[in-house]
Amino acid sequence: MGESIFCFRKCRLGRVMGCIQLVLGSLVILVSLSSLFRFYSAGFFLHDEDICRHFYGVKDVYDSFDVNALSSRVDEVLDKMESLQDKIELIVQEMEKNKNELEKGSIPKLEYKKFLEEEVIKPLYSAHIALRQIRMPRVEGIGNVTIKGHPLINNFVIEEIRKYITPKENRHKKVNIFGTQMIYNTIGHACVSMKKELEEYMDYDIGSYCKDDWNIAQKLMINGCDPLPRRRCLTRASKLYQKPYPINESLWRIPDGRNVRWSNYLCRNYECLSSKNPKRGYTKCTGCFEMDKEEIKWVTNSSLPVDFLIKDVLAVKPGEIRIGLDFGIGTGTFAARMRGQNVTIISTALNLGAPFSETIALRGLIPLYVTLNQRLPFFDNTMDLIHTAGFMDGWIDLQLLDFILFDWDRVLRPGGLLWIDRFFCNRTDLDDFMYMFLQFRYKKHKWSIAPKAKDEVYLSALLEKPARSL
């Protein structure tokens, strides 16, 4: 009887060791196939001098295909397999050391099943999926070989990102209204360096509700991952959402706080955003959630010469200012004032510690959710006016400002006005910024400098873009 039990346990241990050896053998085959795959991707099995020259040359990107990203993904898979192999070999060694105890005891089936699922199957499945997700470039042509692939595709694991950035071919191979056979969805180049945050943002169930994560989206945008990919989930709104106030009331009334999702702000209502509250969560545009202070802006005389009035600015071009852009931070008061003059203004707005974008919309105005990084989404020579206040100050890099000003020049029409409102900087930097604003040779209608503090000054200017007709 005792001898039969011993034989049974020995057979059981033999089966366990056999299973582990089978897994190890499978791993060896997979690693070998992966290595062959890497050699194939490098071009060793394609007997073509052009590919070899490409491989041994200095170029790492072949016609929009990122070989470095491909190599990194293959390395990632190989690392997962190597880690799994090391772990299993270590377990086998431990089992060999405790051979006598294993022969005496027995492994429960549930424990054995759990071990296989957690320590073998899951890591192997993860490596298998990562390997399957690698996209190989297509080799086209015979003489001069062209390698085509999808840019960035091998940088990401989340399938929703990969689906988004893969070009979408037109149905029936027809040419679309844009004259192309594909539509190319875009993301910002910095998305690659913010891979973790982007994958968190794109990790959702298709068709279900999105997470309340607009703050992650804004962080990605500000850090250069802009434009963001579209998502296929349903955006959340406030559970207590009410009808907005009618337009004759909404322009000069604080919106209903129940229409704002407050979860990602320090404050939980509009009263908390008062300038008297030191813990309001924002520093720019102090007081712009208080309508009694907002109502007097740009319409009442100030003691400072840098404060221009709207009526004086519009008098420079009577009847010509119809549409414009307010590039700054605020709750839309400039647009509300211009609306009273039959001028349509689009206001840029980021939610930097407070619900600026929602407030502008709830007042019945148009918010444009863009960052400084982004090219303005307007065609050339279309805007009558660009106004900027309270956003770009002396902190801004001169080269960045140069790019921004050239973009503003692009969208301003000939004869359009650039209104620089209370720009401030250190006195020692004033000459540099004056050069930046004057380099376009705009006509000066208004120009004023006033002290802000001991070492700082304000600069306001009203400049007209020349015709430059070619």
Disulfide bonds with the S-S distance in Angstrom:
Cys191-Cys225 1.90
Cys210-Cys233 2.03
Cys267-Cys272 2.01
Cys285-Cys288 2.21
